[in-house]
Amino acid sequence: MRSFALETIGRALLGLAFIGPGLVHFWFSSHKGQFRPIGLALLETSAGLALALNLRARWFVLAFVVFLVADAFAAHAFWAKPAAEQSDQALHFFKNLAIVGGMLLLLRGE
């Protein structure tokens, strides 16, 4: 039996993984265009909100899975980074994969 409260908290926290970084790109000018174009930051923020509020979440979950796997291998390929960056990039790589795991659990539950 699924717990509505636990699922709601889980969705909110997974959504926050996208809402937070999306808002950072808007708030801090040094980030504008540095990692993602502003349009993608807007998409990231709005899709994170949709996930947190369970609004058409299935489509956003699928999009996030694709985005996170691509981002993990394209932007956080720790094995190809200089030794000084490998630890930090490995954390981001495995964080992305862990979030994908949470997203896949959400898909299973719907």
LONU-765418 format. One record per residue (C-alpha): x, y, z; residue in one letter. Coordinates in steps of 0.02 Angstrom, whole numbers. Layout:
N
<site><X>X</X><Y>Y</Y><Z>Z</Z><type>A</type></site>
...
This chain:
110
<site><X>0</X><Y>0</Y><Z>0</Z><type>M</type></site>
<site><X>70</X><Y>169</Y><Z>-51</Z><type>R</type></site>
<site><X>73</X><Y>312</Y><Z>70</Z><type>S</type></site>
<site><X>6</X><Y>474</Y><Z>-4</Z><type>F</type></site>
<site><X>112</X><Y>578</Y><Z>116</Z><type>A</type></site>
<site><X>274</X><Y>487</Y><Z>73</Z><type>L</type></site>
<site><X>239</X><Y>497</Y><Z>-113</Z><type>E</type></site>
<site><X>201</X><Y>682</Y><Z>-100</Z><type>T</type></site>
<site><X>361</X><Y>716</Y><Z>-3</Z><type>I</type></site>
<site><X>461</X><Y>610</Y><Z>-126</Z><type>G</type></site>
<site><X>390</X><Y>703</Y><Z>-276</Z><type>R</type></site>
<site><X>425</X><Y>870</Y><Z>-194</Z><type>A</type></site>
<site><X>605</X><Y>824</Y><Z>-159</Z><type>L</type></site>
<site><X>634</X><Y>755</Y><Z>-334</Z><type>L</type></site>
<site><X>555</X><Y>912</Y><Z>-407</Z><type>G</type></site>
<site><X>668</X><Y>1019</Y><Z>-298</Z><type>L</type></site>
<site><X>819</X><Y>939</Y><Z>-381</Z><type>A</type></site>
<site><X>765</X><Y>1034</Y><Z>-538</Z><type>F</type></site>
<site><X>676</X><Y>1186</Y><Z>-467</Z><type>I</type></site>
<site><X>827</X><Y>1240</Y><Z>-366</Z><type>G</type></site>
<site><X>958</X><Y>1234</Y><Z>-504</Z><type>P</type></site>
<site><X>835</X><Y>1312</Y><Z>-627</Z><type>G</type></site>
<site><X>806</X><Y>1459</Y><Z>-510</Z><type>L</type></site>
<site><X>993</X><Y>1477</Y><Z>-477</Z><type>V</type></site>
<site><X>1017</X><Y>1510</Y><Z>-663</Z><type>H</type></site>
<site><X>892</X><Y>1652</Y><Z>-654</Z><type>F</type></site>
<site><X>952</X><Y>1730</Y><Z>-490</Z><type>W</type></site>
<site><X>1140</X><Y>1729</Y><Z>-514</Z><type>F</type></site>
<site><X>1199</X><Y>1818</Y><Z>-669</Z><type>S</type></site>
<site><X>1365</X><Y>1726</Y><Z>-666</Z><type>S</type></site>
<site><X>1269</X><Y>1566</Y><Z>-705</Z><type>H</type></site>
<site><X>1166</X><Y>1637</Y><Z>-849</Z><type>K</type></site>
<site><X>1214</X><Y>1540</Y><Z>-1003</Z><type>G</type></site>
<site><X>1360</X><Y>1459</Y><Z>-913</Z><type>Q</type></site>
<site><X>1283</X><Y>1286</Y><Z>-893</Z><type>F</type></site>
<site><X>1117</X><Y>1295</Y><Z>-984</Z><type>R</type></site>
<site><X>1027</X><Y>1424</Y><Z>-1089</Z><type>P</type></site>
<site><X>895</X><Y>1524</Y><Z>-996</Z><type>I</type></site>
<site><X>757</X><Y>1436</Y><Z>-1094</Z><type>G</type></site>
<site><X>817</X><Y>1270</Y><Z>-1027</Z><type>L</type></site>
<site><X>825</X><Y>1342</Y><Z>-851</Z><type>A</type></site>
<site><X>643</X><Y>1395</Y><Z>-870</Z><type>L</type></site>
<site><X>597</X><Y>1222</Y><Z>-931</Z><type>L</type></site>
<site><X>695</X><Y>1142</Y><Z>-790</Z><type>E</type></site>
<site><X>606</X><Y>1251</Y><Z>-660</Z><type>T</type></site>
<site><X>430</X><Y>1229</Y><Z>-730</Z><type>S</type></site>
<site><X>451</X><Y>1042</Y><Z>-759</Z><type>A</type></site>
<site><X>517</X><Y>1024</Y><Z>-581</Z><type>G</type></site>
<site><X>362</X><Y>1112</Y><Z>-517</Z><type>L</type></site>
<site><X>251</X><Y>1000</Y><Z>-623</Z><type>A</type></site>
<site><X>338</X><Y>847</Y><Z>-553</Z><type>L</type></site>
<site><X>323</X><Y>910</Y><Z>-374</Z><type>A</type></site>
<site><X>138</X><Y>948</Y><Z>-399</Z><type>L</type></site>
<site><X>104</X><Y>790</Y><Z>-501</Z><type>N</type></site>
<site><X>43</X><Y>885</Y><Z>-654</Z><type>L</type></site>
<site><X>70</X><Y>778</Y><Z>-810</Z><type>R</type></site>
<site><X>215</X><Y>704</Y><Z>-713</Z><type>A</type></site>
<site><X>236</X><Y>548</Y><Z>-820</Z><type>R</type></site>
<site><X>295</X><Y>649</Y><Z>-971</Z><type>W</type></site>
<site><X>412</X><Y>755</Y><Z>-866</Z><type>F</type></site>
<site><X>482</X><Y>602</Y><Z>-780</Z><type>V</type></site>
<site><X>523</X><Y>522</Y><Z>-948</Z><type>L</type></site>
<site><X>603</X><Y>684</Y><Z>-1009</Z><type>A</type></site>
<site><X>706</X><Y>700</Y><Z>-850</Z><type>F</type></site>
<site><X>767</X><Y>520</Y><Z>-865</Z><type>V</type></site>
<site><X>832</X><Y>554</Y><Z>-1040</Z><type>V</type></site>
<site><X>905</X><Y>723</Y><Z>-989</Z><type>F</type></site>
<site><X>991</X><Y>656</Y><Z>-834</Z><type>L</type></site>
<site><X>1071</X><Y>507</Y><Z>-920</Z><type>V</type></site>
<site><X>1133</X><Y>617</Y><Z>-1062</Z><type>A</type></site>
<site><X>1195</X><Y>748</Y><Z>-940</Z><type>D</type></site>
<site><X>1285</X><Y>618</Y><Z>-835</Z><type>A</type></site>
<site><X>1385</X><Y>552</Y><Z>-982</Z><type>F</type></site>
<site><X>1408</X><Y>717</Y><Z>-1075</Z><type>A</type></site>
<site><X>1444</X><Y>839</Y><Z>-934</Z><type>A</type></site>
<site><X>1504</X><Y>729</Y><Z>-791</Z><type>H</type></site>
<site><X>1614</X><Y>598</Y><Z>-874</Z><type>A</type></site>
<site><X>1730</X><Y>591</Y><Z>-724</Z><type>F</type></site>
<site><X>1843</X><Y>459</Y><Z>-805</Z><type>W</type></site>
<site><X>1892</X><Y>585</Y><Z>-939</Z><type>A</type></site>
<site><X>1922</X><Y>733</Y><Z>-823</Z><type>K</type></site>
<site><X>2086</X><Y>790</Y><Z>-746</Z><type>P</type></site>
<site><X>2126</X><Y>706</Y><Z>-580</Z><type>A</type></site>
<site><X>2083</X><Y>864</Y><Z>-482</Z><type>A</type></site>
<site><X>1904</X><Y>862</Y><Z>-551</Z><type>E</type></site>
<site><X>1868</X><Y>676</Y><Z>-548</Z><type>Q</type></site>
<site><X>1797</X><Y>666</Y><Z>-372</Z><type>S</type></site>
<site><X>1678</X><Y>812</Y><Z>-397</Z><type>D</type></site>
<site><X>1621</X><Y>751</Y><Z>-568</Z><type>Q</type></site>
<site><X>1596</X><Y>573</Y><Z>-503</Z><type>A</type></site>
<site><X>1479</X><Y>642</Y><Z>-369</Z><type>L</type></site>
<site><X>1375</X><Y>731</Y><Z>-501</Z><type>H</type></site>
<site><X>1377</X><Y>578</Y><Z>-615</Z><type>F</type></site>
<site><X>1313</X><Y>460</Y><Z>-481</Z><type>F</type></site>
<site><X>1190</X><Y>589</Y><Z>-414</Z><type>K</type></site>
<site><X>1112</X><Y>598</Y><Z>-587</Z><type>N</type></site>
<site><X>1097</X><Y>409</Y><Z>-594</Z><type>L</type></site>
<site><X>1022</X><Y>403</Y><Z>-419</Z><type>A</type></site>
<site><X>890</X><Y>531</Y><Z>-469</Z><type>I</type></site>
<site><X>853</X><Y>425</Y><Z>-624</Z><type>V</type></site>
<site><X>822</X><Y>280</Y><Z>-505</Z><type>G</type></site>
<site><X>696</X><Y>384</Y><Z>-408</Z><type>G</type></site>
<site><X>612</X><Y>437</Y><Z>-569</Z><type>M</type></site>
<site><X>596</X><Y>257</Y><Z>-628</Z><type>L</type></site>
<site><X>515</X><Y>212</Y><Z>-462</Z><type>L</type></site>
<site><X>389</X><Y>352</Y><Z>-491</Z><type>L</type></site>
<site><X>349</X><Y>280</Y><Z>-662</Z><type>L</type></site>
<site><X>322</X><Y>109</Y><Z>-587</Z><type>R</type></site>
<site><X>201</X><Y>181</Y><Z>-459</Z><type>G</type></site>
<site><X>90</X><Y>271</Y><Z>-583</Z><type>E</type></site>
